[in-house]
Amino acid sequence: MTRSGAAYVEGLRDARTVFIDGERVDDVTTHPAFANSVRSIARLYDIADDPSNRDLMTFGSPTTGDPVNRAFMIPRSREDLALRRGAIRRWAESTFGLMGRSPDHVASFLAAFASAPDIFARGGQQFADNIVRFHEYARDNDLYVTYTIVPPQIDRSKPAHEQADPHLYAGVREERDDGIVVKGAQMLGTGSALSDWILLSCIHPLREGEENQAISLVVPLNAPGLRVHSRRSYAGAASSMFDYPLSSQFDETDSLVVFDDVFVPWEHVFVYRDRAITRSQFFETPAHTLGNNQAQIRFATKLHFLTGLTRRIAEMNGTAALPPVQGTLGEIAGHAAMVEGLVLAQEAHCEIDGNGVARPGRAELYANMMFQSSLYPAVLQMVRELCGGGLIQLPSSREDFGNPEIAADLERYVQSPGMSSVERVKLLKLAWDAVGSEFASRHHQYEMFYAGAPFLVKGHMFRNYDFASAQELVESALQGYDLDGRIDAMPPGAGVPQRGDVGAMS
Ligand SMILES: Cc1cc2nc3c(=O)[nH]c(=O)nc-3n(C[C@H](O)[C@H](O)[C@H](O)COP(=O)(O)OP(=O)(O)OC[C@H]3O[C@@H](n4cnc5c(N)ncnc54)[C@H](O)[C@@H]3O)c2cc1C
């Protein structure tokens, strides 16, 4: 069943090995680099656990009947996808779309994996049983699972086994009767220091000889040998919540994750030394579409937030009535509406697969993903353009308001009609943290790369667009005339397959 934020926080006190700034972290729930983000995640759990949100956030567990988070639901219809969206959006609104790897992200992948046990069974029925069982376990215990599915860059020209050491990229080092031993690292685990379990796999295409990396498994964060090396903490560096309201609350602390001979019992292994199944788990199951559908609902929420923020600043500055400013605001809003529209279109064009699972429309999903890497920087640019130097003409910290001599100048020169100096500074510091701070810069990189490098995403788009019906349309045009002119008067659309609302996958 759903758990409270307090229960989530308690679960993190498990002797996990997390390092930051040269030291091992005693307790992530109290360490300044992590504590506020833990609180933000705890708040998500409280929202889902609140009885007044039960219909929005939960569904009945198929095994226990207890309310469990909708992100773990295997959607069977367009309506299910819409219900899922409602829950995901509610969470995203509470972080303003700024926590990309909230618990509903990997929960979506797990639901999709479990919806297609046949694919895991290709390696042996026990692997299918393992993924179904773990999905149920994570769902019924409301676990926060993050993932690390990309190897470190090191030298991408060489496969894992041709690197200077064959155990640089996380993979199997030893097979035992009771499980496997994993050694190596993965590039980045967003939120891993804050989560309960981590999923290890590889989404990059694996080459022959990389069978040891062709795995999918889960480990608890306190597994012996698992080390989480956090990047610099933006929350820890934030001088105050007033000065850095977003960095201080929503820093997901992306980390290098090292598996130093981590033992994984067989029951936690879903794919074992099989390159084809490792890839199929993402692209043949609905995992890549369901997981990224969650990511895009979050992204749409973030753009909605940025749109509101920018309009408010334009109104504060007295520029909102100027036609060019309205044009730029309209352009930002248009980007937000397009992303939202493509999310909704994924439901309208969902496909019911052979397992009876509703898969979000692929063309719309990959279109959104493809545009995201250029759309987000473009939106940031427009927000900056409308904010001007106000983002920089800000007091050094909230302490300035405590000094009467400084405060007097701020009250006189850093204010706007109807807004006190504190209110103006508060709004602009929020905007700076959204578009200009180190936290914001990390978000820029995140939105460009979280779903894979842009060149790869374009390949997904290529593979998932309905080129066949597009080419039939061209064919019908070509058949309509020849050297002598029009051949036949065709009713509009004749011979062109029309797309249904909800299709069945062949
Ligand atoms: C903020 C952030 C958070 C992340 N969180 C997670 C996480 O939680 N879990 C996780 O598993 N991963 C995470 N990642 C990693 C993410 O999945 C990868 O960054 C992404 O898959 C791209 O891989 P890469 O960074 O190795 O880029 P690369 O593959 O090295 O690509 C970098 C650039 O090199 C060029 N390039 C490389 N190869 C080619 C090629 N074959 N053809 C043409 N051009 C090429 C392109 O210009 C490309 O944009 C995160 C990344 C970021 C930035």
The ligand as an ORCA input file, in Angstrom:
! r2SCAN-3c Opt
* xyz 0 1
  C      21.594     15.568    -15.710
  C      21.660     14.160    -16.207
  C      21.026     13.161    -15.488
  C      21.104     11.831    -15.909
  N      20.480     10.860    -15.182
  C      20.602      9.573    -15.552
  C      19.993      8.524    -14.797
  O      19.287      8.753    -13.815
  N      20.205      7.252    -15.175
  C      20.954      6.944    -16.271
  O      21.108      5.770    -16.571
  N      21.532      7.911    -17.018
  C      21.375      9.202    -16.680
  N      21.974     10.179    -17.424
  C      22.841      9.790    -18.521
  C      22.131      9.907    -19.832
  O      21.324      8.775    -20.026
  C      23.211     10.036    -20.892
  O      23.796     11.309    -20.720
  C      22.634      9.909    -22.280
  O      22.198      8.594    -22.504
  C      23.671     10.251    -23.334
  O      24.814      9.484    -23.168
  P      26.218     10.166    -22.936
  O      26.061     11.227    -21.915
  O      27.177      9.097    -22.691
  O      26.515     10.923    -24.274
  P      27.338     10.386    -25.493
  O      26.733      9.136    -26.005
  O      28.777     10.337    -25.134
  O      27.076     11.523    -26.533
  C      27.562     12.857    -26.320
  C      27.639     13.517    -27.667
  O      28.676     12.897    -28.449
  C      28.278     12.831    -29.816
  N      28.206     11.416    -30.220
  C      28.511     10.351    -29.438
  N      28.358      9.207    -30.119
  C      27.944      9.533    -31.346
  C      27.586      8.767    -32.489
  N      27.643      7.432    -32.504
  N      27.165      9.430    -33.580
  C      27.089     10.771    -33.585
  N      27.410     11.557    -32.531
  C      27.834     10.945    -31.421
  C      26.930     13.528    -29.892
  O      27.146     14.887    -30.170
  C      26.380     13.393    -28.485
  O      25.412     14.382    -28.169
  C      21.853     11.512    -17.065
  C      22.461     12.522    -17.799
  C      22.367     13.839    -17.388
  C      23.046     14.894    -18.197
*
